[in-house]
Amino acid sequence: MSRAELLLNNWQYTYEQEDWYPPLRDALSGVNAAQASWRPVGEAANTIWENVSHLLYFKERLLHRLSGTEFPLSADSNDDTFAPAGGPDDEEAWQATKQRMENVHLHIREKLASLSEEELDQGLPTIPVNQSVMSIMLHDAFHTGQIVQLRKLQGSWPARRSFL
């Protein structure tokens, strides 16, 4: 299997195809705006929506880098990337956020599918494409675990589920 094929294969696992952990799409399935905005007591954790906003920031930045276009957003700190684009009762904004995640995932997959082995070694801007993509996948897996944990805490994740 080539590096490009390996990246594409794992790209699917992080968002749409179950492997050793639930993909992000499954972790977000059936979540409404109120659930996405729920925070455990003590406020020590980000909400589902905040986590998704954070993931979107970095995935959209990656897509712009892969496309050679300027990324229009900026954040003064990592904390700024967690700001959701809507309030707890804004179902339309939450659904739009989930659709953005779907779209950016698919567009990155298209970009990855078009890259040659040599292009995987090019800097994006300084870190090679393959390393940048791997980093984003691990980042998605980490935050997907947090989202599943939040859903377990709020009782919106099944106590038992079948997979593989």
SEKE-477822 format. One record per residue: residue number from 1; residue in one letter; x, y, z of N, C-alpha, C, O in turn. Coordinates in nm, 2 decimals. Layout:
! SEKE-477822
(atom NUM, A, (X, Y, Z), (X, Y, Z), (X, Y, Z), (X, Y, Z))
...
END
This chain:
! SEKE-477822
(atom 1, M, (0.09, -0.12, 0.00), (0.00, 0.00, 0.00), (0.09, 0.12, 0.00), (0.19, 0.13, 0.08))
(atom 2, S, (0.06, 0.22, -0.09), (0.14, 0.34, -0.09), (0.11, 0.43, 0.02), (0.01, 0.41, 0.09))
(atom 3, R, (0.19, 0.53, 0.05), (0.16, 0.63, 0.15), (0.03, 0.70, 0.13), (-0.05, 0.73, 0.22))
(atom 4, A, (0.01, 0.74, 0.00), (-0.12, 0.81, -0.03), (-0.24, 0.72, 0.00), (-0.34, 0.77, 0.05))
(atom 5, E, (-0.23, 0.59, -0.04), (-0.34, 0.50, -0.01), (-0.36, 0.48, 0.14), (-0.47, 0.48, 0.19))
(atom 6, L, (-0.25, 0.48, 0.22), (-0.26, 0.46, 0.36), (-0.32, 0.59, 0.42), (-0.41, 0.57, 0.51))
(atom 7, L, (-0.29, 0.70, 0.38), (-0.35, 0.83, 0.43), (-0.50, 0.83, 0.40), (-0.58, 0.86, 0.49))
(atom 8, L, (-0.53, 0.80, 0.28), (-0.67, 0.80, 0.24), (-0.75, 0.69, 0.32), (-0.87, 0.72, 0.36))
(atom 9, N, (-0.70, 0.58, 0.34), (-0.76, 0.47, 0.42), (-0.79, 0.52, 0.56), (-0.90, 0.51, 0.61))
(atom 10, N, (-0.69, 0.58, 0.62), (-0.70, 0.63, 0.76), (-0.79, 0.75, 0.77), (-0.85, 0.78, 0.87))
(atom 11, W, (-0.79, 0.83, 0.66), (-0.88, 0.95, 0.65), (-1.02, 0.90, 0.67), (-1.10, 0.97, 0.74))
(atom 12, Q, (-1.06, 0.79, 0.60), (-1.19, 0.74, 0.62), (-1.22, 0.70, 0.76), (-1.33, 0.72, 0.81))
(atom 13, Y, (-1.13, 0.64, 0.83), (-1.15, 0.59, 0.96), (-1.18, 0.70, 1.06), (-1.25, 0.69, 1.15))
(atom 14, T, (-1.11, 0.82, 1.04), (-1.13, 0.93, 1.13), (-1.27, 0.99, 1.12), (-1.32, 1.05, 1.22))
(atom 15, Y, (-1.33, 0.98, 1.01), (-1.46, 1.05, 0.99), (-1.58, 0.96, 0.96), (-1.69, 0.98, 1.01))
(atom 16, E, (-1.56, 0.86, 0.87), (-1.68, 0.80, 0.82), (-1.69, 0.65, 0.83), (-1.79, 0.59, 0.82))
(atom 17, Q, (-1.58, 0.58, 0.86), (-1.58, 0.43, 0.86), (-1.52, 0.39, 1.00), (-1.41, 0.42, 1.04))
(atom 18, E, (-1.60, 0.31, 1.07), (-1.55, 0.26, 1.20), (-1.44, 0.16, 1.18), (-1.43, 0.08, 1.10))
(atom 19, D, (-1.34, 0.18, 1.28), (-1.23, 0.08, 1.29), (-1.22, 0.05, 1.44), (-1.31, -0.02, 1.49))
(atom 20, W, (-1.11, 0.10, 1.50), (-1.10, 0.07, 1.65), (-1.17, 0.16, 1.74), (-1.18, 0.14, 1.86))
(atom 21, Y, (-1.22, 0.27, 1.68), (-1.30, 0.36, 1.76), (-1.41, 0.42, 1.66), (-1.39, 0.41, 1.54))
(atom 22, P, (-1.51, 0.48, 1.72), (-1.62, 0.53, 1.63), (-1.56, 0.65, 1.55), (-1.49, 0.73, 1.61))
(atom 23, P, (-1.60, 0.66, 1.43), (-1.56, 0.78, 1.35), (-1.64, 0.90, 1.39), (-1.74, 0.89, 1.45))
(atom 24, L, (-1.58, 1.02, 1.36), (-1.65, 1.15, 1.40), (-1.79, 1.16, 1.35), (-1.88, 1.20, 1.43))
(atom 25, R, (-1.82, 1.12, 1.23), (-1.96, 1.13, 1.18), (-2.05, 1.05, 1.27), (-2.16, 1.10, 1.31))
(atom 26, D, (-2.02, 0.93, 1.32), (-2.10, 0.85, 1.41), (-2.11, 0.92, 1.54), (-2.22, 0.92, 1.60))
(atom 27, A, (-2.00, 0.98, 1.59), (-2.00, 1.04, 1.72), (-2.10, 1.16, 1.72), (-2.15, 1.20, 1.83))
(atom 28, L, (-2.12, 1.22, 1.60), (-2.21, 1.34, 1.59), (-2.35, 1.31, 1.55), (-2.44, 1.39, 1.55))
(atom 29, S, (-2.37, 1.18, 1.51), (-2.50, 1.14, 1.46), (-2.61, 1.15, 1.56), (-2.59, 1.10, 1.67))
(atom 30, G, (-2.72, 1.22, 1.53), (-2.83, 1.23, 1.62), (-2.82, 1.34, 1.73), (-2.91, 1.35, 1.81))
(atom 31, V, (-2.70, 1.41, 1.73), (-2.68, 1.51, 1.83), (-2.75, 1.64, 1.79), (-2.73, 1.68, 1.68))
(atom 32, N, (-2.83, 1.69, 1.88), (-2.90, 1.82, 1.85), (-2.82, 1.93, 1.91), (-2.72, 1.91, 1.98))
(atom 33, A, (-2.87, 2.06, 1.88), (-2.79, 2.18, 1.93), (-2.78, 2.18, 2.08), (-2.68, 2.22, 2.14))
(atom 34, A, (-2.89, 2.14, 2.15), (-2.89, 2.14, 2.30), (-2.78, 2.04, 2.35), (-2.71, 2.07, 2.44))
(atom 35, Q, (-2.78, 1.92, 2.29), (-2.68, 1.83, 2.34), (-2.54, 1.87, 2.30), (-2.44, 1.85, 2.38))
(atom 36, A, (-2.52, 1.93, 2.18), (-2.39, 1.98, 2.14), (-2.34, 2.09, 2.23), (-2.22, 2.12, 2.23))
(atom 37, S, (-2.43, 2.16, 2.29), (-2.40, 2.28, 2.38), (-2.38, 2.24, 2.52), (-2.34, 2.32, 2.61))
(atom 38, W, (-2.42, 2.12, 2.56), (-2.42, 2.07, 2.70), (-2.27, 2.07, 2.75), (-2.18, 2.02, 2.68))
(atom 39, R, (-2.26, 2.11, 2.88), (-2.13, 2.11, 2.94), (-2.14, 2.04, 3.08), (-2.24, 2.07, 3.15))
(atom 40, P, (-2.05, 1.95, 3.11), (-2.06, 1.88, 3.24), (-2.04, 1.99, 3.35), (-1.98, 2.09, 3.33))
(atom 41, V, (-2.09, 1.96, 3.47), (-2.08, 2.05, 3.58), (-1.93, 2.08, 3.61), (-1.84, 1.99, 3.60))
(atom 42, G, (-1.90, 2.20, 3.64), (-1.76, 2.24, 3.66), (-1.69, 2.31, 3.55), (-1.59, 2.37, 3.56))
(atom 43, E, (-1.75, 2.30, 3.43), (-1.70, 2.36, 3.31), (-1.56, 2.33, 3.27), (-1.49, 2.41, 3.21))
(atom 44, A, (-1.51, 2.22, 3.32), (-1.37, 2.18, 3.29), (-1.35, 2.13, 3.15), (-1.24, 2.11, 3.11))
(atom 45, A, (-1.46, 2.10, 3.08), (-1.45, 2.04, 2.95), (-1.52, 2.13, 2.85), (-1.61, 2.20, 2.88))
(atom 46, N, (-1.47, 2.11, 2.73), (-1.54, 2.18, 2.62), (-1.67, 2.10, 2.58), (-1.68, 1.98, 2.60))
(atom 47, T, (-1.76, 2.17, 2.52), (-1.88, 2.11, 2.47), (-1.85, 2.04, 2.34), (-1.74, 2.05, 2.28))
(atom 48, I, (-1.95, 1.96, 2.30), (-1.93, 1.89, 2.17), (-1.92, 1.99, 2.06), (-1.83, 1.98, 1.97))
(atom 49, W, (-2.00, 2.10, 2.06), (-2.00, 2.20, 1.96), (-1.86, 2.27, 1.96), (-1.81, 2.31, 1.85))
(atom 50, E, (-1.81, 2.30, 2.08), (-1.68, 2.37, 2.09), (-1.57, 2.28, 2.03), (-1.48, 2.33, 1.95))
(atom 51, N, (-1.58, 2.15, 2.06), (-1.48, 2.06, 2.00), (-1.49, 2.05, 1.85), (-1.39, 2.05, 1.78))
(atom 52, V, (-1.61, 2.05, 1.79), (-1.63, 2.05, 1.65), (-1.58, 2.18, 1.58), (-1.52, 2.17, 1.48))
(atom 53, S, (-1.61, 2.29, 1.65), (-1.56, 2.42, 1.60), (-1.41, 2.42, 1.59), (-1.35, 2.47, 1.49))
(atom 54, H, (-1.34, 2.36, 1.69), (-1.20, 2.35, 1.70), (-1.14, 2.27, 1.59), (-1.05, 2.30, 1.52))
(atom 55, L, (-1.21, 2.15, 1.57), (-1.17, 2.06, 1.46), (-1.18, 2.13, 1.32), (-1.10, 2.11, 1.23))
(atom 56, L, (-1.30, 2.20, 1.31), (-1.32, 2.26, 1.18), (-1.22, 2.37, 1.15), (-1.17, 2.38, 1.03))
(atom 57, Y, (-1.17, 2.44, 1.25), (-1.07, 2.55, 1.23), (-0.95, 2.49, 1.16), (-0.90, 2.53, 1.06))
(atom 58, F, (-0.90, 2.38, 1.22), (-0.78, 2.32, 1.17), (-0.79, 2.24, 1.04), (-0.70, 2.24, 0.96))
(atom 59, K, (-0.91, 2.18, 1.02), (-0.94, 2.11, 0.90), (-0.96, 2.20, 0.78), (-0.91, 2.18, 0.67))
(atom 60, E, (-1.02, 2.31, 0.81), (-1.04, 2.41, 0.70), (-0.91, 2.48, 0.67), (-0.88, 2.51, 0.55))
(atom 61, R, (-0.83, 2.50, 0.77), (-0.69, 2.56, 0.74), (-0.61, 2.46, 0.66), (-0.54, 2.50, 0.56))
(atom 62, L, (-0.62, 2.33, 0.69), (-0.55, 2.23, 0.61), (-0.60, 2.23, 0.46), (-0.52, 2.23, 0.37))
(atom 63, L, (-0.73, 2.24, 0.45), (-0.79, 2.24, 0.31), (-0.74, 2.36, 0.23), (-0.70, 2.35, 0.11))
(atom 64, H, (-0.73, 2.48, 0.29), (-0.68, 2.59, 0.23), (-0.53, 2.58, 0.19), (-0.49, 2.61, 0.08))
(atom 65, R, (-0.46, 2.52, 0.28), (-0.31, 2.49, 0.25), (-0.30, 2.40, 0.13), (-0.22, 2.42, 0.05))
(atom 66, L, (-0.38, 2.29, 0.13), (-0.37, 2.19, 0.02), (-0.42, 2.25, -0.11), (-0.37, 2.21, -0.21))
(atom 67, S, (-0.51, 2.35, -0.10), (-0.56, 2.42, -0.22), (-0.47, 2.53, -0.27), (-0.49, 2.58, -0.38))
(atom 68, G, (-0.38, 2.57, -0.18), (-0.29, 2.69, -0.21), (-0.37, 2.82, -0.21), (-0.33, 2.92, -0.27))
(atom 69, T, (-0.47, 2.83, -0.12), (-0.55, 2.95, -0.10), (-0.53, 3.00, 0.04), (-0.48, 2.93, 0.13))
(atom 70, E, (-0.56, 3.13, 0.05), (-0.54, 3.19, 0.19), (-0.65, 3.15, 0.28), (-0.77, 3.15, 0.24))
(atom 71, F, (-0.62, 3.12, 0.40), (-0.71, 3.08, 0.50), (-0.77, 3.21, 0.56), (-0.69, 3.29, 0.61))
(atom 72, P, (-0.90, 3.23, 0.55), (-0.96, 3.36, 0.59), (-0.98, 3.38, 0.74), (-1.00, 3.50, 0.78))
(atom 73, L, (-0.96, 3.28, 0.82), (-0.98, 3.29, 0.96), (-0.85, 3.31, 1.03), (-0.75, 3.28, 0.98))
(atom 74, S, (-0.86, 3.37, 1.15), (-0.74, 3.38, 1.24), (-0.78, 3.36, 1.38), (-0.90, 3.39, 1.42))
(atom 75, A, (-0.69, 3.31, 1.46), (-0.72, 3.29, 1.60), (-0.59, 3.34, 1.68), (-0.48, 3.31, 1.64))
(atom 76, D, (-0.62, 3.42, 1.78), (-0.50, 3.47, 1.86), (-0.44, 3.36, 1.95), (-0.33, 3.36, 1.98))
(atom 77, S, (-0.53, 3.26, 1.98), (-0.48, 3.15, 2.06), (-0.56, 3.02, 2.03), (-0.66, 3.03, 1.96))
(atom 78, N, (-0.51, 2.91, 2.07), (-0.58, 2.78, 2.05), (-0.72, 2.79, 2.11), (-0.82, 2.74, 2.05))
(atom 79, D, (-0.74, 2.85, 2.22), (-0.87, 2.87, 2.29), (-0.97, 2.93, 2.20), (-1.09, 2.90, 2.20))
(atom 80, D, (-0.92, 3.03, 2.11), (-1.02, 3.10, 2.02), (-1.08, 3.00, 1.92), (-1.18, 3.04, 1.86))
(atom 81, T, (-1.01, 2.89, 1.89), (-1.06, 2.80, 1.79), (-1.18, 2.72, 1.84), (-1.25, 2.65, 1.76))
(atom 82, F, (-1.21, 2.72, 1.96), (-1.32, 2.65, 2.02), (-1.46, 2.72, 2.02), (-1.56, 2.67, 2.06))
(atom 83, A, (-1.46, 2.84, 1.97), (-1.58, 2.93, 1.97), (-1.68, 2.88, 1.87), (-1.66, 2.88, 1.75))
(atom 84, P, (-1.80, 2.83, 1.91), (-1.90, 2.78, 1.82), (-1.97, 2.90, 1.75), (-1.98, 3.01, 1.80))
(atom 85, A, (-2.03, 2.87, 1.63), (-2.10, 2.97, 1.55), (-2.25, 2.96, 1.58), (-2.33, 2.95, 1.48))
(atom 86, G, (-2.29, 2.97, 1.70), (-2.43, 2.96, 1.73), (-2.45, 2.93, 1.88), (-2.36, 2.90, 1.95))
(atom 87, G, (-2.58, 2.95, 1.92), (-2.61, 2.93, 2.06), (-2.68, 2.80, 2.09), (-2.70, 2.72, 1.99))
(atom 88, P, (-2.70, 2.76, 2.21), (-2.75, 2.63, 2.25), (-2.89, 2.60, 2.19), (-2.92, 2.48, 2.18))
(atom 89, D, (-2.96, 2.70, 2.15), (-3.10, 2.67, 2.09), (-3.10, 2.69, 1.94), (-3.20, 2.68, 1.88))
(atom 90, D, (-2.98, 2.71, 1.88), (-2.97, 2.74, 1.74), (-2.95, 2.61, 1.66), (-2.84, 2.58, 1.61))
(atom 91, E, (-3.06, 2.54, 1.64), (-3.05, 2.41, 1.57), (-3.00, 2.43, 1.43), (-2.92, 2.35, 1.38))
(atom 92, E, (-3.04, 2.53, 1.36), (-3.00, 2.56, 1.22), (-2.84, 2.58, 1.22), (-2.78, 2.53, 1.13))
(atom 93, A, (-2.79, 2.66, 1.31), (-2.64, 2.68, 1.31), (-2.57, 2.55, 1.34), (-2.46, 2.53, 1.29))
(atom 94, W, (-2.62, 2.47, 1.43), (-2.56, 2.34, 1.46), (-2.56, 2.25, 1.34), (-2.45, 2.19, 1.31))
(atom 95, Q, (-2.67, 2.24, 1.27), (-2.68, 2.15, 1.16), (-2.58, 2.20, 1.05), (-2.52, 2.13, 0.97))
(atom 96, A, (-2.57, 2.34, 1.03), (-2.48, 2.40, 0.94), (-2.33, 2.36, 0.97), (-2.25, 2.34, 0.89))
(atom 97, T, (-2.30, 2.36, 1.10), (-2.17, 2.33, 1.15), (-2.14, 2.18, 1.12), (-2.03, 2.15, 1.07))
(atom 98, K, (-2.23, 2.09, 1.14), (-2.21, 1.95, 1.10), (-2.19, 1.94, 0.95), (-2.11, 1.86, 0.91))
(atom 99, Q, (-2.27, 2.01, 0.87), (-2.26, 2.01, 0.73), (-2.12, 2.06, 0.68), (-2.06, 2.01, 0.59))
(atom 100, R, (-2.07, 2.17, 0.75), (-1.94, 2.22, 0.72), (-1.83, 2.11, 0.74), (-1.74, 2.09, 0.66))
(atom 101, M, (-1.85, 2.03, 0.85), (-1.75, 1.93, 0.88), (-1.76, 1.82, 0.77), (-1.65, 1.77, 0.73))
(atom 102, E, (-1.88, 1.78, 0.73), (-1.89, 1.68, 0.62), (-1.82, 1.73, 0.50), (-1.74, 1.66, 0.43))
(atom 103, N, (-1.85, 1.86, 0.46), (-1.79, 1.92, 0.34), (-1.64, 1.93, 0.34), (-1.58, 1.89, 0.24))
(atom 104, V, (-1.59, 1.97, 0.45), (-1.44, 1.99, 0.46), (-1.37, 1.85, 0.45), (-1.27, 1.84, 0.39))
(atom 105, H, (-1.43, 1.76, 0.52), (-1.38, 1.62, 0.52), (-1.37, 1.57, 0.37), (-1.27, 1.52, 0.33))
(atom 106, L, (-1.48, 1.58, 0.30), (-1.49, 1.53, 0.16), (-1.39, 1.60, 0.07), (-1.33, 1.54, -0.02))
(atom 107, H, (-1.38, 1.74, 0.09), (-1.29, 1.81, 0.00), (-1.14, 1.78, 0.03), (-1.06, 1.77, -0.06))
(atom 108, I, (-1.11, 1.76, 0.15), (-0.97, 1.71, 0.18), (-0.95, 1.58, 0.12), (-0.84, 1.55, 0.07))
(atom 109, R, (-1.04, 1.49, 0.14), (-1.03, 1.35, 0.08), (-1.00, 1.36, -0.07), (-0.91, 1.29, -0.13))
(atom 110, E, (-1.07, 1.45, -0.14), (-1.05, 1.47, -0.28), (-0.91, 1.52, -0.31), (-0.84, 1.48, -0.41))
(atom 111, K, (-0.86, 1.62, -0.23), (-0.73, 1.67, -0.25), (-0.63, 1.56, -0.23), (-0.53, 1.55, -0.30))
(atom 112, L, (-0.64, 1.48, -0.12), (-0.55, 1.37, -0.09), (-0.54, 1.27, -0.20), (-0.44, 1.22, -0.24))
(atom 113, A, (-0.66, 1.24, -0.26), (-0.67, 1.14, -0.37), (-0.59, 1.19, -0.49), (-0.55, 1.11, -0.57))
(atom 114, S, (-0.57, 1.32, -0.51), (-0.51, 1.37, -0.63), (-0.36, 1.39, -0.61), (-0.29, 1.42, -0.71))
(atom 115, L, (-0.31, 1.37, -0.49), (-0.16, 1.40, -0.46), (-0.08, 1.28, -0.50), (-0.11, 1.16, -0.49))
(atom 116, S, (0.04, 1.31, -0.56), (0.14, 1.21, -0.59), (0.22, 1.18, -0.47), (0.22, 1.25, -0.37))
(atom 117, E, (0.30, 1.07, -0.47), (0.39, 1.04, -0.36), (0.48, 1.15, -0.33), (0.52, 1.18, -0.22))
(atom 118, E, (0.53, 1.22, -0.44), (0.63, 1.33, -0.43), (0.56, 1.45, -0.36), (0.63, 1.51, -0.28))
(atom 119, E, (0.44, 1.47, -0.39), (0.37, 1.59, -0.34), (0.35, 1.57, -0.19), (0.33, 1.67, -0.11))
(atom 120, L, (0.34, 1.45, -0.14), (0.32, 1.42, 0.00), (0.44, 1.47, 0.08), (0.43, 1.49, 0.20))
(atom 121, D, (0.55, 1.49, 0.02), (0.68, 1.53, 0.09), (0.69, 1.68, 0.09), (0.78, 1.74, 0.16))
(atom 122, Q, (0.61, 1.75, 0.01), (0.62, 1.90, 0.01), (0.57, 1.96, 0.13), (0.48, 1.92, 0.20))
(atom 123, G, (0.64, 2.08, 0.17), (0.60, 2.15, 0.29), (0.47, 2.22, 0.28), (0.43, 2.27, 0.17))
(atom 124, L, (0.40, 2.22, 0.39), (0.26, 2.28, 0.40), (0.25, 2.37, 0.51), (0.18, 2.33, 0.60))
(atom 125, P, (0.31, 2.48, 0.53), (0.41, 2.54, 0.44), (0.55, 2.48, 0.47), (0.63, 2.47, 0.38))
(atom 126, T, (0.57, 2.44, 0.60), (0.71, 2.38, 0.62), (0.70, 2.23, 0.66), (0.80, 2.16, 0.64))
(atom 127, I, (0.59, 2.19, 0.72), (0.58, 2.05, 0.76), (0.52, 1.97, 0.63), (0.43, 2.02, 0.57))
(atom 128, P, (0.58, 1.86, 0.60), (0.54, 1.78, 0.48), (0.39, 1.75, 0.49), (0.33, 1.73, 0.60))
(atom 129, V, (0.32, 1.75, 0.37), (0.18, 1.72, 0.36), (0.14, 1.59, 0.44), (0.05, 1.59, 0.51))
(atom 130, N, (0.22, 1.48, 0.42), (0.18, 1.36, 0.48), (0.18, 1.37, 0.63), (0.10, 1.31, 0.70))
(atom 131, Q, (0.28, 1.44, 0.69), (0.28, 1.46, 0.83), (0.17, 1.55, 0.88), (0.11, 1.53, 0.99))
(atom 132, S, (0.14, 1.66, 0.81), (0.03, 1.75, 0.84), (-0.11, 1.67, 0.85), (-0.19, 1.69, 0.94))
(atom 133, V, (-0.13, 1.58, 0.75), (-0.25, 1.51, 0.74), (-0.26, 1.41, 0.85), (-0.36, 1.39, 0.91))
(atom 134, M, (-0.15, 1.34, 0.88), (-0.14, 1.24, 0.99), (-0.18, 1.31, 1.12), (-0.25, 1.26, 1.20))
(atom 135, S, (-0.12, 1.43, 1.14), (-0.14, 1.51, 1.26), (-0.29, 1.54, 1.28), (-0.35, 1.53, 1.39))
(atom 136, I, (-0.35, 1.58, 1.17), (-0.50, 1.62, 1.17), (-0.58, 1.49, 1.21), (-0.68, 1.50, 1.28))
(atom 137, M, (-0.54, 1.38, 1.15), (-0.62, 1.26, 1.18), (-0.61, 1.22, 1.33), (-0.71, 1.18, 1.39))
(atom 138, L, (-0.49, 1.23, 1.38), (-0.47, 1.20, 1.52), (-0.55, 1.30, 1.61), (-0.61, 1.26, 1.71))
(atom 139, H, (-0.55, 1.42, 1.57), (-0.62, 1.53, 1.64), (-0.77, 1.50, 1.64), (-0.84, 1.51, 1.74))
(atom 140, D, (-0.82, 1.46, 1.52), (-0.96, 1.42, 1.51), (-1.00, 1.30, 1.60), (-1.10, 1.31, 1.67))
(atom 141, A, (-0.91, 1.20, 1.60), (-0.94, 1.09, 1.69), (-0.94, 1.12, 1.83), (-1.03, 1.08, 1.91))
(atom 142, F, (-0.85, 1.21, 1.88), (-0.85, 1.25, 2.02), (-0.98, 1.32, 2.05), (-1.04, 1.29, 2.16))
(atom 143, H, (-1.02, 1.42, 1.97), (-1.14, 1.50, 2.00), (-1.27, 1.41, 1.98), (-1.37, 1.44, 2.05))
(atom 144, T, (-1.26, 1.32, 1.89), (-1.38, 1.23, 1.88), (-1.40, 1.15, 2.01), (-1.51, 1.13, 2.05))
(atom 145, G, (-1.29, 1.11, 2.07), (-1.30, 1.04, 2.20), (-1.36, 1.13, 2.31), (-1.44, 1.08, 2.39))
(atom 146, Q, (-1.32, 1.25, 2.30), (-1.38, 1.35, 2.40), (-1.53, 1.37, 2.37), (-1.61, 1.37, 2.47))
(atom 147, I, (-1.57, 1.37, 2.25), (-1.71, 1.39, 2.21), (-1.79, 1.27, 2.26), (-1.90, 1.28, 2.31))
(atom 148, V, (-1.74, 1.15, 2.23), (-1.81, 1.02, 2.28), (-1.82, 1.03, 2.43), (-1.92, 0.99, 2.49))
(atom 149, Q, (-1.71, 1.07, 2.50), (-1.72, 1.08, 2.65), (-1.83, 1.17, 2.69), (-1.90, 1.15, 2.79))
(atom 150, L, (-1.84, 1.29, 2.63), (-1.94, 1.39, 2.66), (-2.08, 1.33, 2.64), (-2.17, 1.35, 2.72))
(atom 151, R, (-2.09, 1.25, 2.53), (-2.22, 1.19, 2.50), (-2.26, 1.09, 2.61), (-2.37, 1.07, 2.65))
(atom 152, K, (-2.16, 1.01, 2.65), (-2.18, 0.91, 2.76), (-2.22, 0.98, 2.89), (-2.32, 0.94, 2.96))
(atom 153, L, (-2.16, 1.09, 2.92), (-2.19, 1.17, 3.04), (-2.33, 1.23, 3.04), (-2.40, 1.23, 3.14))
(atom 154, Q, (-2.38, 1.27, 2.92), (-2.51, 1.33, 2.91), (-2.62, 1.22, 2.88), (-2.74, 1.25, 2.88))
(atom 155, G, (-2.57, 1.09, 2.86), (-2.67, 0.99, 2.84), (-2.72, 0.97, 2.70), (-2.82, 0.91, 2.68))
(atom 156, S, (-2.65, 1.04, 2.60), (-2.70, 1.03, 2.47), (-2.62, 0.93, 2.38), (-2.63, 0.93, 2.26))
(atom 157, W, (-2.53, 0.86, 2.44), (-2.45, 0.76, 2.37), (-2.50, 0.62, 2.42), (-2.52, 0.60, 2.54))
(atom 158, P, (-2.52, 0.52, 2.33), (-2.57, 0.39, 2.38), (-2.48, 0.32, 2.47), (-2.36, 0.33, 2.46))
(atom 159, A, (-2.54, 0.26, 2.57), (-2.46, 0.19, 2.67), (-2.39, 0.07, 2.61), (-2.28, 0.04, 2.64))
(atom 160, R, (-2.45, 0.01, 2.51), (-2.39, -0.10, 2.43), (-2.41, -0.07, 2.28), (-2.52, -0.03, 2.24))
(atom 161, R, (-2.31, -0.09, 2.21), (-2.32, -0.07, 2.06), (-2.24, -0.18, 1.99), (-2.14, -0.22, 2.04))
(atom 162, S, (-2.29, -0.22, 1.88), (-2.21, -0.32, 1.80), (-2.13, -0.25, 1.70), (-2.17, -0.14, 1.64))
(atom 163, F, (-2.01, -0.30, 1.67), (-1.93, -0.24, 1.57), (-1.84, -0.35, 1.51), (-1.84, -0.46, 1.57))
(atom 164, L, (-1.77, -0.32, 1.41), (-1.69, -0.42, 1.33), (-1.77, -0.54, 1.31), (-1.71, -0.63, 1.25))
END
